[in-house]
Amino acid sequence: MNEIVPSCLYKIVSVDGWAASKKDGRVEPSKFDETFNHLSTADQLERICTKYWGNVPIFVVLTVDPTKFVGALKLETNPGGSSKYYHLYDGHIPLDAVIDAQTIRNDIAL
């Protein structure tokens, strides 16, 4: 990857997924992660929370350190669009890559 990767990225998971992650020692993929882990930059986070998690009453936003990822991190254009997103292939996000975890309620941020 030739791009300069931000010092942190964001991963959104369900509350149950976060609980399982803490037991497993790695971030559990979300329901949207079929072939790779979806990640967001700070600029993309609000849009992704609204678009994909807007109907979920409570979820967790993880701030993660990409230097600790296991696998191939790629910056890719979304199909049919022009926005680029980070995707983690063939690997996982170790729990020690999590810098912060913020529980979000759609009516109130905790």
C-alpha positions as CSV (number, residue, x, y, z in Angstrom):
1,M,0.0,0.0,0.0
2,N,1.6,3.3,-1.1
3,E,-0.8,5.7,0.6
4,I,-0.1,7.2,4.0
5,V,-2.4,5.4,6.4
6,P,-3.9,7.6,9.1
7,S,-2.6,7.0,12.7
8,C,-6.1,5.7,13.6
9,L,-9.1,4.3,11.8
10,Y,-12.6,3.5,13.1
11,K,-14.5,0.2,13.3
12,I,-18.1,-0.1,14.2
13,V,-19.4,-3.2,16.0
14,S,-22.5,-4.3,17.8
15,V,-22.6,-4.3,21.6
16,D,-22.7,-8.1,21.5
17,G,-19.8,-8.1,19.0
18,W,-17.7,-5.9,21.3
19,A,-18.4,-8.2,24.2
20,A,-17.4,-11.2,22.1
21,S,-14.3,-9.3,20.9
22,K,-13.1,-8.8,24.5
23,K,-13.4,-12.5,25.2
24,D,-11.8,-13.6,21.9
25,G,-8.8,-11.2,21.9
26,R,-9.7,-9.8,18.5
27,V,-12.4,-7.6,17.1
28,E,-15.3,-9.6,15.9
29,P,-16.4,-8.6,12.3
30,S,-19.7,-6.8,12.0
31,K,-22.7,-8.0,10.1
32,F,-21.4,-5.9,7.1
33,D,-18.0,-7.7,7.0
34,E,-18.5,-10.7,4.7
35,T,-15.2,-10.7,2.7
36,F,-13.2,-8.1,4.6
37,N,-13.4,-5.8,7.6
38,H,-14.8,-2.3,6.8
39,L,-13.0,0.6,8.4
40,S,-13.7,4.4,8.4
41,T,-11.6,7.5,8.6
42,A,-12.6,10.3,10.9
43,D,-14.1,12.2,8.0
44,Q,-16.3,9.2,7.1
45,L,-17.4,8.1,10.5
46,E,-20.5,10.1,11.0
47,R,-21.8,9.2,7.5
48,I,-21.2,5.5,8.0
49,C,-22.9,5.6,11.5
50,T,-26.0,7.2,10.0
51,K,-26.2,5.1,6.9
52,Y,-25.5,1.6,8.3
53,W,-26.1,1.9,12.0
54,G,-28.9,4.6,12.1
55,N,-31.6,2.0,13.0
56,V,-29.5,0.2,15.6
57,P,-30.4,1.5,19.1
58,I,-26.9,1.1,20.5
59,F,-23.5,0.2,19.0
60,V,-19.8,0.6,19.7
61,V,-17.3,2.8,17.7
62,L,-13.8,1.5,18.1
63,T,-10.8,3.7,17.5
64,V,-8.1,1.3,16.2
65,D,-4.4,1.5,15.4
66,P,-3.8,0.2,11.8
67,T,-0.2,-0.6,12.5
68,K,-1.3,-3.5,14.7
69,F,-3.6,-5.2,12.1
70,V,-3.0,-8.7,10.9
71,G,-3.7,-9.0,7.2
72,A,-3.7,-6.8,4.1
73,L,-5.1,-3.2,4.5
74,K,-6.3,-1.7,1.2
75,L,-7.7,1.7,0.3
76,E,-10.4,1.0,-2.3
77,T,-13.1,2.9,-4.2
78,N,-16.6,1.8,-3.3
79,P,-18.4,0.1,-6.2
80,G,-20.1,2.6,-8.5
81,G,-18.8,5.5,-6.4
82,S,-15.8,7.7,-6.0
83,S,-15.2,7.5,-2.2
84,K,-12.3,5.4,-1.0
85,Y,-12.5,3.3,2.2
86,Y,-10.0,1.1,4.1
87,H,-10.7,-2.6,4.0
88,L,-8.8,-5.3,5.9
89,Y,-8.5,-8.6,4.0
90,D,-7.3,-12.0,5.2
91,G,-6.8,-11.0,8.8
92,H,-8.2,-9.5,11.9
93,I,-7.9,-6.6,14.3
94,P,-6.2,-7.7,17.5
95,L,-7.7,-6.4,20.7
96,D,-4.5,-4.6,21.5
97,A,-5.1,-2.4,18.4
98,V,-8.1,-0.9,20.1
99,I,-7.2,2.6,21.3
100,D,-10.7,3.6,22.5
101,A,-14.2,2.2,22.6
102,Q,-17.2,4.5,22.7
103,T,-20.7,3.2,23.1
104,I,-23.2,5.2,21.1
105,R,-27.0,5.4,21.5
106,N,-28.8,6.7,18.5
107,D,-30.7,9.2,20.8
108,I,-27.7,10.0,23.1
109,A,-23.9,9.5,22.8
110,L,-22.6,7.9,26.1
